Amino acid sequence: MSFQQARQNLSIIQVAEKLGYAYNKAKGQNKPQFEHPNGDKIIISFPNDSSQQVYFNRNGSDDKGSVIDFIKNRLSQFSGLSYQKDMDGVNQVLKQFNAIVSVSTIPTVSNTFKTTEKQIFNLADFQIKKFDVPHYAYFISRGLTAQTLEKFKSHIAIVKDNAQEFYNIGFPYKNDKNDTVGFELRNLNFKGHARNSDKEHGVWIANFAPVAGLTRQVFLFESALDALSFYQIYNNKYDFSTAAFISFGGGIANKQIDTVLNTFPQAKYFSGFDNDVNGHVYDYVIEKRLNPKMDLEVKRVGEELVVKSKTAEFKMPLVDFSLKKVAELMSKKLQLYITKSKNGKDYNEMLVALKAMKTEKKPERFYRQ
């Protein structure tokens, strides 16, 4: 499918509204302005003709172009993505909108705009404040206690982009040199990443061991919120004094995995990814990196997964896939310890559900699959 056909299939407005942008009627209809709760504002030209649509950002940045550019510049705001190259992520988003198209040969911008260079995260572009536990009702609304926030407060910041008006809760992203290379952002009705965050290498790390070399357990999550929730659920039952908690921020890139494995080469790894198809796929991705004997290859064909090894092959419905089932069917021993939420898709949903139940019953032991 050509670039022109891709643009005809999908409107920037449709994608923007999925991400939470809303039309500001006061700014007119010819070139409508769409605004996000995080302060982002975009103008769309040719709103009624997706084949000609382009957008630009009101902040004067190089954030402009076609629907492909709009998606590529906001990949961190889409859930359930796992990619190494930005265009792989774009392809996954297009499939979510039933606009399946190969974008490997699509220009990164339309003819209207010049190609822009990759932007580098600059900490000086942001105002950073220390996290003050009592003042942030967002976490309380998600079931987290002041005691949990106190434990993690040195790994949380309050962040304001100099180009925007709002402060957000920020989880600092670190590379394997311990440099801050971005922020995972959260606030009421908003989640995303700070401008130009290095999501290719950076991860959020909260290490409770005195130094990385003494870390014995590493817990992996899709979001920092899930990590805090997991800690709160199990803290009274397990000793996390030599544990590190990691967030990949939604998608998982190979170089992010490198950052974690290089930082904690001697630790045992526990997966706390979501209890859904993507979470099970992330388990598989991590196991492949941890276990050189894991020779399985998994490929999606429609709504089925085809699993192959050197000696066997079988199919299973996509909704039934889990690394545990595959390992059992293929008689494989796993190196990754797997834990899944028992109430809800992720550990924050589980925490909220447990609080709603108002029960003193302790949760089941997290288990190895």
LINVEN-V155203 format. One record per residue. N is the residue number from 0. PSI is psi in radians with two decimals (none if undefined). Layout:
# LINVEN-V155203
N&PSI ; N&PSI
This chain:
# LINVEN-V155203
0&2.39 ; 1&2.92 ; 2&-0.73 ; 3&-0.70 ; 4&-0.67 ; 5&-0.74 ; 6&-0.59 ; 7&-0.52 ; 8&-0.43 ; 9&2.25 ; 10&2.50 ; 11&-0.65 ; 12&-0.73 ; 13&-0.75 ; 14&-0.75 ; 15&-0.75 ; 16&-0.59 ; 17&-0.57 ; 18&-0.01 ; 19&0.09 ; 20&2.52 ; 21&2.53 ; 22&2.27 ; 23&1.74 ; 24&-0.50 ; 25&-0.27 ; 26&0.09 ; 27&3.03 ; 28&-0.47 ; 29&-0.78 ; 30&1.40 ; 31&2.57 ; 32&2.26 ; 33&2.39 ; 34&2.44 ; 35&2.62 ; 36&-0.38 ; 37&0.02 ; 38&-0.15 ; 39&2.36 ; 40&2.25 ; 41&2.62 ; 42&2.36 ; 43&2.18 ; 44&2.56 ; 45&0.98 ; 46&-0.41 ; 47&0.08 ; 48&1.67 ; 49&-0.42 ; 50&-0.36 ; 51&-0.06 ; 52&2.38 ; 53&2.86 ; 54&2.82 ; 55&2.73 ; 56&2.41 ; 57&-0.28 ; 58&0.03 ; 59&0.14 ; 60&-3.11 ; 61&0.25 ; 62&1.61 ; 63&2.86 ; 64&-2.53 ; 65&-3.07 ; 66&-0.55 ; 67&-0.77 ; 68&-0.72 ; 69&-0.77 ; 70&-0.82 ; 71&-0.65 ; 72&-0.09 ; 73&0.46 ; 74&-0.56 ; 75&-0.30 ; 76&-0.11 ; 77&2.38 ; 78&2.72 ; 79&0.38 ; 80&2.53 ; 81&1.98 ; 82&2.72 ; 83&-0.65 ; 84&2.56 ; 85&-0.69 ; 86&-0.45 ; 87&-0.71 ; 88&-0.72 ; 89&-0.78 ; 90&-0.73 ; 91&-0.67 ; 92&-0.75 ; 93&-0.65 ; 94&-0.58 ; 95&-0.52 ; 96&0.23 ; 97&0.59 ; 98&1.05 ; 99&2.17 ; 100&2.47 ; 101&2.18 ; 102&0.23 ; 103&-0.45 ; 104&0.11 ; 105&2.34 ; 106&2.62 ; 107&-0.33 ; 108&2.82 ; 109&3.03 ; 110&-0.31 ; 111&-0.52 ; 112&2.67 ; 113&2.62 ; 114&2.39 ; 115&2.62 ; 116&2.71 ; 117&2.29 ; 118&2.47 ; 119&2.38 ; 120&2.33 ; 121&1.99 ; 122&-0.45 ; 123&-0.23 ; 124&-0.01 ; 125&2.61 ; 126&2.22 ; 127&2.25 ; 128&2.71 ; 129&2.54 ; 130&2.24 ; 131&1.84 ; 132&-0.88 ; 133&-0.29 ; 134&0.03 ; 135&1.63 ; 136&-0.34 ; 137&-0.84 ; 138&-0.69 ; 139&-0.67 ; 140&-0.36 ; 141&0.22 ; 142&0.04 ; 143&2.51 ; 144&2.85 ; 145&-0.56 ; 146&-0.73 ; 147&-0.77 ; 148&-0.63 ; 149&-0.68 ; 150&-0.64 ; 151&0.03 ; 152&-0.50 ; 153&-0.15 ; 154&0.24 ; 155&2.55 ; 156&2.94 ; 157&2.16 ; 158&2.36 ; 159&2.14 ; 160&2.27 ; 161&-0.35 ; 162&0.00 ; 163&3.06 ; 164&-0.31 ; 165&2.53 ; 166&2.50 ; 167&2.78 ; 168&2.27 ; 169&2.33 ; 170&1.91 ; 171&2.33 ; 172&2.35 ; 173&2.56 ; 174&-3.03 ; 175&-0.05 ; 176&0.09 ; 177&0.39 ; 178&2.50 ; 179&2.10 ; 180&0.27 ; 181&-3.09 ; 182&2.37 ; 183&2.17 ; 184&2.51 ; 185&2.57 ; 186&3.07 ; 187&2.17 ; 188&0.41 ; 189&2.40 ; 190&2.53 ; 191&-2.72 ; 192&2.67 ; 193&2.68 ; 194&2.26 ; 195&0.36 ; 196&2.44 ; 197&1.50 ; 198&-0.06 ; 199&-0.64 ; 200&-0.57 ; 201&2.52 ; 202&2.74 ; 203&2.30 ; 204&2.17 ; 205&1.77 ; 206&2.14 ; 207&-0.17 ; 208&2.66 ; 209&-0.68 ; 210&2.80 ; 211&-0.58 ; 212&-0.31 ; 213&0.05 ; 214&2.25 ; 215&-0.45 ; 216&2.37 ; 217&2.11 ; 218&2.22 ; 219&2.33 ; 220&2.85 ; 221&-0.42 ; 222&2.70 ; 223&-0.58 ; 224&-0.70 ; 225&-0.65 ; 226&-0.81 ; 227&-0.69 ; 228&-0.77 ; 229&-0.80 ; 230&-0.80 ; 231&-0.67 ; 232&-0.72 ; 233&-0.01 ; 234&-0.62 ; 235&-0.14 ; 236&-0.45 ; 237&2.70 ; 238&1.99 ; 239&0.37 ; 240&-0.30 ; 241&0.45 ; 242&2.65 ; 243&2.48 ; 244&2.29 ; 245&2.42 ; 246&2.30 ; 247&-0.21 ; 248&0.48 ; 249&-1.17 ; 250&2.93 ; 251&2.07 ; 252&2.62 ; 253&-0.67 ; 254&-0.44 ; 255&-0.76 ; 256&-0.71 ; 257&-0.76 ; 258&-0.80 ; 259&-0.84 ; 260&-0.62 ; 261&-0.53 ; 262&-0.62 ; 263&1.19 ; 264&-0.38 ; 265&-0.02 ; 266&2.81 ; 267&2.53 ; 268&2.35 ; 269&2.25 ; 270&2.20 ; 271&0.49 ; 272&2.86 ; 273&2.66 ; 274&1.12 ; 275&-3.09 ; 276&-0.83 ; 277&-0.71 ; 278&-0.69 ; 279&-0.64 ; 280&-0.70 ; 281&-0.64 ; 282&-0.81 ; 283&-0.74 ; 284&-0.78 ; 285&-0.76 ; 286&-0.70 ; 287&-0.62 ; 288&-0.57 ; 289&-0.56 ; 290&1.78 ; 291&-0.30 ; 292&-0.08 ; 293&1.58 ; 294&0.24 ; 295&2.52 ; 296&2.29 ; 297&2.26 ; 298&2.34 ; 299&2.30 ; 300&1.77 ; 301&-2.17 ; 302&0.36 ; 303&2.79 ; 304&2.33 ; 305&2.11 ; 306&2.22 ; 307&2.53 ; 308&-3.04 ; 309&-0.38 ; 310&-0.15 ; 311&2.87 ; 312&2.44 ; 313&2.91 ; 314&2.63 ; 315&2.62 ; 316&2.50 ; 317&-0.71 ; 318&-0.28 ; 319&-0.02 ; 320&2.34 ; 321&2.67 ; 322&-0.61 ; 323&-0.83 ; 324&-0.74 ; 325&-0.78 ; 326&-0.69 ; 327&-0.77 ; 328&-0.56 ; 329&0.10 ; 330&0.85 ; 331&2.46 ; 332&2.28 ; 333&2.56 ; 334&-0.41 ; 335&2.30 ; 336&2.30 ; 337&2.25 ; 338&2.37 ; 339&2.60 ; 340&2.41 ; 341&-0.30 ; 342&1.79 ; 343&3.07 ; 344&-0.61 ; 345&3.13 ; 346&-0.45 ; 347&-0.69 ; 348&-0.67 ; 349&-0.75 ; 350&-0.80 ; 351&-0.72 ; 352&-0.72 ; 353&-0.70 ; 354&-0.67 ; 355&-0.57 ; 356&-0.36 ; 357&0.88 ; 358&2.66 ; 359&0.04 ; 360&2.26 ; 361&2.53 ; 362&2.76 ; 363&2.69 ; 364&2.36 ; 365&2.53 ; 366&2.81 ; 367&2.21 ; 368&none
